[in-house]
């Protein structure tokens, strides 16, 4: 009896998941490419920004330590 409930739960989960995935509004290929390009561009900009902040912080720490 326990095996029957477990199988039914798994079957129900798969059926419900499949039903929910059919309701999803999937992006077109063009939209997916555009959104991917935006994500990559933001990552590059943030990488450059964080590199500059890191370099500035390093310079300040070196300046503070050399002032002793």
C-alpha positions in Angstrom: 0.0 0.0 0.0 2.8 2.4 0.8 4.5 1.7 -2.6 1.2 2.5 -4.3 1.0 5.9 -2.6 4.6 6.7 -3.4 4.2 5.8 -7.1 1.0 7.9 -7.3 2.8 10.8 -5.7 5.7 10.6 -8.2 3.3 10.2 -11.1 1.3 13.2 -9.9 4.4 15.3 -9.4 5.6 14.6 -13.0 2.1 15.2 -14.4 1.7 18.5 -12.5 5.2 19.7 -13.5 4.6 18.9 -17.1 1.3 20.8 -17.0 3.0 23.9 -15.4 5.8 23.9 -18.0 3.2 24.0 -20.7 1.8 27.2 -19.2 5.2 29.0 -19.3 5.6 31.8 -21.8 8.9 30.8 -23.3 11.0 33.5 -25.0 11.6 33.4 -28.7 15.1 32.6 -30.0 15.7 36.3 -30.7 14.5 37.4 -27.3 16.7 34.8 -25.6 19.8 36.0 -27.6 19.0 39.6 -26.8 18.6 38.9 -23.1 21.8 36.8 -23.1 23.7 39.7 -24.7 22.4 42.1 -22.0 23.5 39.7 -19.2 27.0 39.4 -20.8 27.3 43.1 -21.3 26.3 43.8 -17.6 28.8 41.2 -16.5 31.6 42.8 -18.4 30.8 46.3 -17.1 30.6 45.0 -13.6 33.8 43.2 -13.9 35.6 46.3 -15.1 34.0 48.4 -12.3 34.9 45.9 -9.6 38.5 45.7 -11.0 38.8 49.5 -10.7 37.4 49.5 -7.2 39.8 46.7 -6.2 42.8 48.5 -7.7 41.8 51.7 -5.9 41.4 49.9 -2.6 44.7 48.2 -3.1 46.4 51.6 -3.8 44.8 53.1 -0.7 45.9 50.2 1.5 49.5 50.4 0.1 49.5 54.2 0.7 48.2 53.8 4.3 50.8 51.1 5.1 53.7 53.0 3.6 52.8 56.2 5.6 53.9 54.4 8.8 
